[in-house]
Amino acid sequence: MKRETTRRGLFAGALAAGLGGLTVSGAGELLDSFAPLSGRAWNAADRELPESVENPYGDASVSYDEYGVPTIEADDEEAAYFAVGYVQAYDRLFQLDLQRRVMRGHVSELVGEATLEDDEFHVAMDFVGAAAATWEYVADTPAGPLVEAYADGVNAAIEREQLPLEFELLDYEPREWTPVDSMLMEKQISWDLTGSFDELRRAVIAERLGEDVLEELYPERMDHDVPILRETAEEDENGDNEDDETDENSAFLGLETDAVGGELASWLSRFESPTGVGSNSWVVSGEHTESGSPIVAYDPHLSLMTPPLWYEQHVETPETSVRGATFPGVPFIITGANETGTWSFTNVGADVLDCYEYDLRESNGDSSDEDETGDGGDYHFSSTDADEYRYGDEWREFETEERTIPVADGPDRTFTITKTVHGPVLEREGQTVGVAWTGHTATRTTEAIYEFERSSGVADVLEATRRFDLPTQNLVYADTDGRTLYFVTGKLPVRTVDGEVVSGNRIFDGSEGDGEWAGFTPFGESAWDEADAGFVPFAEKPHAIDPDVLATANQRVTDDTTPYVGVDYATPYRGGRIYARLDDRLENGEPTDLEFHQELQNDTYDGRAAQLVPELVAAVEDHRAISDVLDDAAATLADWDYHVDRDSYPALLFARWLEHYRREVFEPEFEEADLDDSYYPNDWVLATLPEDSDWFDGSRDERMVAALETGLEEINDEGWQRYGDWNTTGPIEHPFGVEAPFLDYAERPADGSAATVKNYRVDSAVGASWRMVVDPDGDAQAVLPGGNSGDYFSAHYDDQFELWLEGEQRPMDRAADGEVDISFEQREEPE
C-alpha cells in the first residue's frame, strides 16, 4: 500500500534503513541560534587528522585513498576496531549523534517542542530498551569486545578532535558513545526496513471504503510472473503447487475499528520508511561470466541525504580482509566482500509487526467502554486512562516506566511508556493499539554480520544467516569457489487463531491471545530456535542453493503461500526488467562482465509506460474533442522508447500525466472518505484495472485524456522542457539544508523513476544509496551518492556525487595506496 512520508518536526522523513534522511522543517527554532560560518563555526574549517593517536588496544594504522575511504590495518582486532570507531567519528560524528538522538527520543533537547511528538513515538516504542537487551546478549559473543573497542574509538575522537561544523553552529557537544548506541543503530536500520503499520491502514480502508475495495485495490499478490524464485511460478503453472490458502487466511479480520481509526494510522505512518524504499540485487553464476567467476550486483534504494547513508571502509587483520559499506555507528561491514565471498541484502517486505486490540478497564473494575447490553464481556481499548487489560482469563496491569524527554527552551517532559505482554502500547487521540515487533527483543544480527566478515564459504554464510534475526532481507551471495546463494534472513512469525495458521495482515484480539508468537519475549531474550517456537524454521524459509541466475527487486519472493512472509511487496517493474535483460543476454550466449552489470544498474526503462502509454495514445486518438496539442503529445509518446532519461521530453510528459491520472481515478472517492493520496494503491494496480472498472466513472479514456490535458498545462506553466527539469536532485538535503543550503550538494537533473532499475524518486528523495558490482575472485567497483566524509570542509564531502549521478563507479580495493595517514600506537595497557 502506498505511503507518503511527511515532513515531520525537525528531521522529516527520518532515517530510512537506519541512518535516514535528516531534513529540516520548522528549522527556524534550531537555526536561529547561529549565523552560518561566523564565530565558533570557523573553528571547524581547521579540522585536520592527527598523525598519531593513542590506542589502548594496540598498534594500528589508517590509510585513506583518493576518495577518502579508510583502510584500517592492525594485528589485533580490538586495536583495529578502536581505529574504525575513531575514523567513523571523525568523518561522520554529527550523523552518529543525530541518529541516536532520533532513536532515543532526544531531538527536542536541541529543537524544543517542534519535535516533541516524534520523540514521544520513539520513547513509546522503547527502542532503547530493545537495544539494551540486544547488547546484553552481544556483549558475551566474540563480537562484543570489538563493539566496545569501537565505542572507545568514537569517544577518543569526541574527546581529542575538533568537532564538525554542525556542533559549532548549534553550540553543543555530543555525549559519550556506548555499545548500546551501536545496537540502537541496528534497531534503527531494522525499523526503517520492517516497521510497517500496514494492517492499520487496511483497517481504515475497509471501514471507510469497504472490504470489496480493500480486496480489489490492495491484493495480497499482484498478478505477475516474476517472483524472485521463479521455479515456484513454473510449478504453479503446471498445477504442481496449488495455492491452498483459505479464504479465512487471506481475508481481513473484521474487528471493530473504534480503537484503530484514521488518526492513529496516519500518525504512525509518519514513522515508517519513505514510500518505495527498496533495492536491487542479482547474481549470475560463473557459467555466464567472462571471468568464469560469479558476479553480484547491488544497489540499495534508501533515503538519499547529505552526507550519504552509507560509510565505506576497509579493515585488514589476521582474521579477515573485508571491504565495503556500513552505516555510521555500526562497526562491521554490512555489505561488501572479503577474500572469499561477497554479500548483499535487499528488503523482503516481510510482515514482522503485529497490532493488537484489548479489552480494558480501570483498576476499580469499571470498564472504559462497556457493552451497552450489560453482559460485561465486550470492552474495547480506546484510551490509556485505564490501567488494566484483559489477557485470557485475568486482568493485568500495564507495565509502565517513566522516561524524561529533555526539551530545549522549555520544561522537560515526563513520558510514561506502557506495555503489554506483546510489547509497547501506542496511543493517539484516544485511539490505541498494542504492538509486537521482532526487533523488540534481543537480536543476534550484529553477531551475524561479524561472522559474515570472517566467512570462508557457503557453509559459514549459512551458519551466520541463522543468527540474522532482523531485518528480514533477501541475502544474495557468491564466492571464489563459484558457489552462489539466496536466502531470506530474519525471523518470520507464525500466527494462529483457534489453532489455525493465519496471515498477519490484520489486527488481532490481544485479550484472547490471537496471533501471538510462541517464544517471543519483548525486551528480553526470545526462544528463536526452539522446535516449538512461533517462527518459521530456518530450513523452511525461502532459499536457493547455487542458483544460476537470480534477481531481487523487492518483488514477491515466491508464488508459494507457505510460509506466510507478508504482503508488502514492491511492484514487479524493476524485477521484471532485470530478469528480462539477464535472460536475453544469457539466451544469446553472451557472457557478462562487470561493465555489463554496471550498465544494467543504469537501465532507465519504465515498465509502467510500456503498460499505459499505448492505451493513452489510443484514448487520444478516439477522443471526441481532439486538439493539435493533444495530438502532438500523443504522437510524441507513441514514438518514445519508455526510457526516463533526464533529457527526454516524453519522459517528462509521461511522469506528469501519470501523477494526474492517479488523481483523476482515485481522488474523488478517497477525498470523500477523508483519505489522502498516501492511501492510493500502487501503480501496478492502477495500470491493471479493467477498462470497465467503476473507478473510471464510466470512461477510462476520459480520465486518461483529462489527466493529459492537466499535465500539459502544468508543464507549460512551470516552463519545463525535459524530464530533468522536474526530476532533480534538489530533494537530497542536509538536515540544515532549508536554512543553510550551502551544506547541500549541487542540484542536478537526474535520470530514473520509482519503477526503473536506475532508481530515483524525486518526490521522496529515495534512490540508489550505494552501488556495488563484485567479482569475488577479481575486481570490485562501487560508488556513493555524495562523499565518504560528512565534513563540509573536506575534499571528500561530495567528490563522488557526479560519478553517482552519471552512473559511473570507481574501484573498491581492499588496500589503499600511499603512506599511512594516522598511526595508532599503544602507549598504555587497556583497563
N, C-alpha and C positions, 0 to 999 in steps of 0.2 A: 504494500500500500504506500502510495507516495506520501512523503512528509516534507514539510517546509522548515528550514532552520531559520528561526527568527533572531534578530539582533537583540541579545538579552544582556541587560546590565552593562558592565564594562567590557566583558570579553565575549563577544557574540559568536554564536555558532561553535562554542568552545570545543577544542581538544578532540578532534576526531582521531581515532586509532591511537589514542594515548597521549598525544602531545599537542594537540589541536590548534586550530586557528584562533588566535587571540586578537580580536579586533576591538577597537574602542567605539562604544556607543554611549552617549552621555559622558564622554570623556572629560568634559569641562571641569567637573569636580576634581578629577585626578590631576589634570594637566594645568589647572590654574596655578599650581604651586611652583611651576618653573617657567623660565623663559629659555627656549631651546638654545643650547650652545653658549650659555652665559654662566658666569660664576664657577661653581664647582664642576660643571659639566666639562669644562676644558681639561680637567684632570684626566678624564678617560681617553683623551686624544693621545696621551703619552704612555698608554699601556705598552709594555714590552715584555716578552718572555724572558725569564731569568736563564742564565747559563747553567746554573746548578740549583738543585732543590734537595733538602734533607729528606731522606726516605727511611723511616724506622723499620721497614721490612727488608731492605737490601738494595743492591745496586740495580739500576735500570737506565735506559736511555730512550729518548724520543727524537725521531727524525720526521720532519714534515716534507711532503712532496710539493710539487709546483701548484697544487690546488689546496694546500693547507690540510691535507689528510695525514694524520699522525701514524707512524709505525712505532709501536712500543715494544722494546726488547728487554728481556730480563731472564736470568737463570732461575728465578724463583717466582712462582705465580702471584703470590701476595705482593711482592715488590712490583710486578707488572701492573696489577690492578689498582695499586695505590697511584701509579702514574696515569692509568686510564682515568681515574676519578679526577686527578689534577688537571689533565688537559681538557676533559669534558667541561669541567667547571670554568676553566679559563675561557674556553670558546663559547659556552652556552649557559653561563650562570643565571642570567635573568630568566631564561626559558625554564631551567630547572626549578627555580624558586617560584615562578608564577604558576607552573602546572601543579606543583604540590599545594599551593595556596588554593587553587580551584578545588582540588580533591579533598582538602581538609576543611573547606568552607571558611577560608580566611581572607578572601579577596576584599571584603568590606573593611578590613583593617587598613587597607590602602585607600579605598574608594569612598567609603561611607555607605549610606543606606541604599545607594543606587544598585548595589549587587546583593542586597540582603536576601532576597528571595532565592537567588542562585545558591548562596551559601547555605540557606536553610535546607534546600534539597540535598546538597552533598553531605551535610551533617546528618539529616534524617536517614539517608541511606547507609550511614556509618561505614563508608569506605575505609576510614582509618582503622576501625575495629577489625575489618576483614584483612587489612594489610598487616596488622599486628599479629593476628592468628597465623598468617602465612609466614611471617618472619620467625615465629616461634618454631615452626616446622623446618624452614630452610636453614636456620642457624645451626642445626645439627647435621646438615648434609655437607658433602665436600665443597659445595658452592658457598656455604655460609662464611668461612673465613675470607673468601675473595670479595664478597659483598661488603664485609666490614672494612677490609683494606681499601676498597673503592670509596666508601664513605669517608674514611680518614683522608684520602687524597682530595676529595671535594672540599673538606673542611680546611685542609692545608692551603688550598688555593684561596678560599674565602679569607683566611687569616693573613696571607702573605702578599696577595696580588692587589693591584689597583682594581677597584670594582668597575664593571662596564658602565656605559653611558646611562642606561636606564635607571640604575641605582642612584647615580648622581643627580639625574633630573628629578627623581622623586625624593631624594634625600633620605634614604633608609638603607639599612644593612640587612642582609639575609641572616636568618638563624642557622644554627648548626644543622647539617645534613645527617640523617640517621639511616640505618639499614631499613627501617620501616618505611622511610620515604621512597627508597628504591622499590620496595614491594608495592607501595602505593602507585608507582608508575605502571607496574604490571596490572593493577586493578583498573587504572585509567585506560590503558590500551584495551583491556578486555571489555570494559564497559562500553567504550565507544564503538566496539565492533559487535557486541551482543546484547546491549541493554535496550531492548525494544519493548514498548508497551502497545504493541500492535493489537493485542486482544481487547484493549480498552477502546481503541478506535473502532474495531469491529463491532463492539457492543453498541457504541453510539450510532454507527451507521445502521445497524439492524433495528435500533429503536426508532430512528428518525426517517429512514428511507425504506425499511422493510427488509426482511431476510431474503426475499427474492432478489433484491438489488445487491445485497451482500454476496449472494452466490453468483450473480451474473458478472459483477464488476471486479470482484476480488477472489478469483478462483484459486484454489489451493495448488493447482498445477496448470500452468499455461500450456496450451496445446502446441507443442513444438517437438522436433525430433533431434535436438542437440543437447541432451544432458551431458554431464561430464563423463559418466560411464556409459558409453553408447552401446555396449554389448547388451545391457539390460533392455534398452529400447528395441533392439533387434529381436530379443527373445519374446518381448511383448507382442511384436507384430506377428510372430509365428504361433502365438497362443500358448507359449510355454511358461508364461509368467503372469498369470491373471491377477488383476487388481481385486483383492478380496477385502478391501476396506469397506466397512459397513457404513450405512447412512448415518448411524449414531456417531461413528468415529469422525466423520467429516463435517457433521452439522454443527452450527453454532449452538452452544449450550445456553438456552434462553432464561438465565436468571434475571430477576428484576434488576433494573439498572439505576434505581434511586441512588445507590452508593457510588456509582461509576458514571457520572454524567460527563457532558462535553467539556466543562470547565477543568475537571481533573485531567481528562485525556489530553486536552490541548496544552495544559501547563506542563505535563510530564513529557510531551513530545519535544519540548524545548531542550531537553537534556539527552536526547538521542543523537545518533550520528547525523550529519548532513545528508540530505536526500541523495541516494545513489552511491554512497560510499561503497567501494568495491575494489576489484583488482583483476589483472590478467596474469596468468602464468601458463606455460606449456612446456612439454618435454618431448623430444624425439630421440629415439634410440640411435646408437652408432651405426646401424644399418642404413640410416638415411642422412648421414653427415659426411662431409669430405674428409674429416679427420678420423672417422671411424669411432669416435667417442661421442656419447650422448651430449646433448646441449639443452640447457634450461634457460628460458627467457622469463623475465618477471618485471612487472610494473604495477605496484600497488596504487590504487586510486583513493587517496585520502585528502584531508584538508591541506590546501596549499597556503603557505604563510611565509612571513619574513621574521626570523630565519626559517629554513625548511624544517619539516617534521623530523627528518632522519639526520643522524650524525654518522659519518663514515670513519672507521678506524681499522687498523691492522695490529694484531698482537702476536708476538713471537716469543714463545717459551719452549723449554724442552718438552712440554706436554702437547703443545699444539702450535700450528701456524695458521691463523684464521684472519680472514679479511671480509669486509662487508659493512653493513649498516645496522645501527641500533637506534634506540630512542634515547635522547639525553636523560640521564637518571638511571639508565639500565646499564650495568657493567658489560654484559656479554653481547656478542654479535647475534642479532635476531635473524637476519637473512644474509647469506653470503656463502663463503666457501672455505674449506680447509685444504690440506694437502691431498685428501682422499675424495671428497664429495662436495656437492653444492645443494642448498635447500632454499625453499621459498614458501610463503604462506599467502593464501587468498581467503577471503571471508566466505564461510559456508552459508550464512544466513540461517543458522540453526536456532531453534526455539529453546533457550536455556533460562527463560524467565517466566514465571507464572504469577498470576494475580488471584487473590482470594477475597471473598466476602465472608463476613462473620455475623452471627447473632451477637447482640451486645446488650449489656445492662450496666447500670451503676452499682457500686458495691453494696448499696442498701437493698438491692434486689429489684429496683424499678427498671423497667425496660426503657431505652431511649426512643423506641419506635415499636410499641407493642401492637400486635394484630388486633384490629378493632373487633374481631369476632370474639375476643376474650379467651381463646383456647390456650394462650400463653406460649405458643410454640413458634411464632413467626416474628423474629426480631431481625432488624436489618441495621448493619453498621453504617450509620450516616453521620456520626460526629465523634470526635475524640473526647467529648465531655465524659463519656462513660469510661470506666476503668476496669471492666471485666468483659471477657468474650467467652462464648461457649466453645469448647473443644471436646467433642464426643459427649460424654455424659456428665461433664463437670464444667463449672465456671472457673476461669482462670483470670488472675490479674495480669494486665500487661506488664511486661518487663520494661522498665523505664530507666533512663540515665540522663542527667543534666549535663549539657555542654555549653560553654561560653563562646559566643561569636563576637570577636572584637570588632568594633565599628569606629572608623575614623570620624572625628569631629562630632561625636555623639556618644550616648551611653552604650556600653556593651549590652548584648542581648543574651539572655539565658534561654536555651532551646532544649526541650525535652525530647529525647529520642525514645520512640515507642516501638516495641517489638512483640511479635507473637512467636509461636513455635516454628513458624515458617520463615520469619525474617522481619524486616522493618515494616512499619505502617506509614503510609503516605496519605496526607490529607490536604484538601484544597476546597475552601468554601463549603465545608460540611460534607463533602464527598470524600470517601475514604476507601483505601484498598490495602491489603497486605501483600507483600512481595517476597517471593523466593527467587534467588538468582545464584547460579552456580559459583559466581565469584565471591559470594558472601561467606565462604568457608576457607580453610587453609588449602591453598592450591600449590601444585608442585611444578609449575611451568618454569620458574627460574632454574630449578634443578634440571629440567628437560633441556632448556637452551644451553646451559653449561655442558650437558652431555653431548648435544649436537656439535659443539665446538670440538670435542675430543673424539668424535665418532670416526671409525675406520672402515665403514661399510654398512650394508643394508641391515645386518643383524643389530649393530649398535644403534642405528637410527630408529629401528622398530622398538627397541627397548626404551630409548629416550622418549619416543612418542607415547608410550604407555603412561608416562608421567606428565604429559602435556594436557593438563586438566582444563585450561581455559586460556584464550578464547578458542571456540570451535573454528577450525581452519582447514582449508584444503592444502595439505602438505604435498609438494612436488619435489622430488629428489633425484639426483643422478650421481654416479661416482666413476672413478677411474677404472673400476673393474667392468664397466659397461652396464652396470645394473641401473634400473630405474624403479621408481616407487611413487605411488599415490596413496594417501591415507587421510581420512577425516580425523582430525585431532579433537581433543576436548571431550568432556563428559556430556552424554546425551541422556536427559532424564526419561524415565518410563513412568507414565501416568496411568492410574487405573481409577475407574468409578464402578462401584458394585462388582468388583472383581474383573471387569473387562478393561483391556488396554484401550486407551483413547488418545487422540491427538491433544496437543497443548494449546491450540489456538482458541481458547475460551476462558471464561472466568470461573474459577472453581469455588465450591462451597467449602470454605476452610473449616467451618464448625463441624462438618461431617468428615473432615479429613480427605475429601475427594482430591485426587490428583497429586497428593504429596509424594515426595521422593524418598523411598526407604533408604536409610543410612545417611541421609543428608543432615549435617549438623551446622547450622549457621553460626559463624563466628567461633567455630571450633575446628576439629579435625574430622572430616567425614569418612565413612566406610566406603570409599570409592570402589575398591576392588573385591569386596566380598561377594560370594556367589549369589546371595540374596539381596544385594544392593539394588536400589531402584534406578539403575543406569544401564545402558546398552553395553554388554561385554565388549572388550577390546576387539576380539576376533570377529565380531558381528557388525562392526562399524564399516561403512562403505570403504573399499580399498581396491587397489590393483597392484600386483607384484609384477615388475618388469613389463609395464605397458610399452607398446611400440610407439604409439603417438597418443598423447592425452593433453587436453586443454581445459583450463578452468577460467571462467569469467563470471563467477558468482551465480551462474545459472543452476537450475535444478541438478542435484547430484546424480540421481538415478530415477528411472521410472518405477522401480520397486517401491512399495508403500511401507515396507517393514525393513528396518525400524523406522519409526516416525522421526524425521530430522527437523522439519519445520516447513513453513510456507512462505518465508520472506526471501524469495529468490529474486535475482535480477532478471530483467527481460533478456531474451536469448540472442540479441543482436550481436554483441561482441563475441560470445562463444561460437555462434554460428559462422561468423566471418573468419575467425581464427581457424576453425576446423576446415572451412571451405578452402582457404588458401593453403593450409598444410596438406590437405588431401590432394589438391590439384598438383602441388609440387611433387608429392610422392608418387602419385599415379603416373606422372610424366617421367618418372625415373630420375629426376634431378636431385642430387644430394644437396643438403643445406649446409650453410656455414654461418658464422657469427653475423656477417653482413646481412644475410637473408633475414635472420630473426630480428635484427635491429630494424630493418626496413619494415617488417611486419608490425613491429611495435608502433610504427609511424603511419599505419594504414588509417585513412580517414573516410572510408566508405560507410555511409549511414544507411543501415537496413530499413529504417523507418521510411526513408524517402523511396526506397525500392517498392515498399508496400503501398504507399499512399499517393505518390506523385502521379502514376498513371490514372488513378481514379480521379484525382483533382483535375488533370488535363481533360479527361473525358467529361467531367462535370461542367467545365467552362465551355467546351465545345457544344454541349447540349443546352446551355443556359439560354433562356428566352431573351434576355436583355444584354447580349454580348456587346462589349465595347472594345475599342482598339487597345486600351490599356490592359484589359483582362486578356485579350487575345495575345498580345505581346508577352505578357507574363507566362501564359500557358505554353507558348512556343519556347520561351527561354527554359522553362522547367522540362519540357519534352526533350530538349537536346542535352540535358545535364547528365553527367556520369555518376551522380549521387555521392561525390566526394566533397566533404565540407572543409574546404581549404580557405585560408584567410583572404585570398584574393578573388574568391568566387562570388559573383553576384547571385546566381541561382541558389547557392547555399544560404545566403542571407535571406532571400525571398522565402525559401522553404522554412527556415528556422522561425521567422516571424509569423508566417502563415500557421505553422503548427501550434504556436502558443495561442493564437486567436481561435483556432479551430477547437482546441480543448475547451476554451471558454464558451464558444458557441454551443457545444454539445452539452457540457455539464453545468455551466454556471446557473442557469435559471432554476433548476430543481435543487441544486446544492445550496444556493443562496437562500431559497425559500426554507430549507431545512436548517438554516444558520450554520452551514458548514463551508469553510473557506477552501481555497484551491489546494491546501495541503492534504485534503481528503480525496482529491481526484484520483481515479485509478491510473495505472501506468499506461505508457504509450502502446504497448503490445495489445492491451485490452481495447484501447481506442481504435487501433488500426484493424482489429479483427472483429469489431462489432458488425453484425449482419446489416445489409443495406436497409432492411425493413425494421430495424430496431426502433423501439419507441423513443430512444434517446435522440433521434434525429428529428423528432417533432414533425414527421410526415415526409421529410425530404432530406436525405444526406447531401445531395448535390447543392441544395440551397444553403446548407450550413457551410459546406466547403467554399462555395463562391463568396459568401458573405465574409468569411474569415480572410479570404484572399484580398478582397477589397479593403478590409481594415488593415491588413498587413502592408499593402501598398501605400495607403495613406500614412501609416506610421513611418515607413522608410522615407517617404518624401518629406514629412515634417521634420524628421531627425537629420536629414541630409546624408544618410548612409549610402555608400556606393558599393561596398563589398562586405563580405562576411566579417572580416577582421575589424571593420569599423564598430561593429556591435560586440563581437566576440573578442574582448581584450583581456589582458592580464591585470587590469585595474583592480579587480576584487582581491588580488593576492596582497594582503596588507600586514604590516607590523601592528602589534597591539596599540601603538600610539599613532598609527597612520593617519587617522582622521585629523588630529591636531598637529602632528609632526610628520607631514608627508615626506620629508626628506629621508625618513627611515625606510620608506617603501622601495621596492625595486621599480625600475622604469616600466611604465605602461606600454605594452606592445600588442599588436594584433596577433591572434592565435588561431591555430587550426583545431579541429576536433569538436566533438559534442559528447553528450551523455551516452550516445549509442555507438560511438566509434572506438576502435581499438586504441588509436591515439586519443586518449580520453581527456577531455577538459569540459567543465561545466561552469560557464561564466556566472550563472545565477547563484551558485553556492561556493565558488572557489574550491572546487574539488577536481582533482586530476592526478596525473602520474607523479606521485610524490618521491619516486626513486625509479630509475630504470636500470636493469642489470641483464646482461647476457653472458653466460658462463659455459665454457667447455671445461669440465673438471680436470681433464688431462692436458689442457692447453691454456689458451688465453681467456681473459675475462675483461669485460668493459662495463662501465656504469656512468651515471650522471645524476646530480642533484638539481632540483629546481631553484637554484639560488647559489649558495656557497656553504662551505663547511663551517665557517666562523659566523657567530652571531654578533661579533664586534663591528659596529658601524664603521670604525676607522680602519679595519683590516682590509687588505687587498683581496682576501678570500670571502668577503661579505656577500658578493654577488657574481663571482668570477665564473660560475657555471650556468648562470641564468640564460644567456644567449645560446649556449650549447644545448641546453634542455629544450628551449623554445624551438630550435631548429631540428630537433630530433637527433642530435649528434651525441656521441658518448666518448669517453676517454678510457685509457687502460686502468683497470683495477688491479694494481700489482700488490703482491704481499710485502714487498720490501721497498723502502724509499731510497732513492739515490741521494748521494751527498753526505754532508757532515751531520753529526749529532747536533740537534738544536738545544736539547735540555739533557743534562746529566743528573740522574737521581742517585744520590750517594747515601749509604747507610753510615750515619755518624753517631747513632745511639741505638741501644738494644730496644726492641719493642717491649712495651709493658706487658 
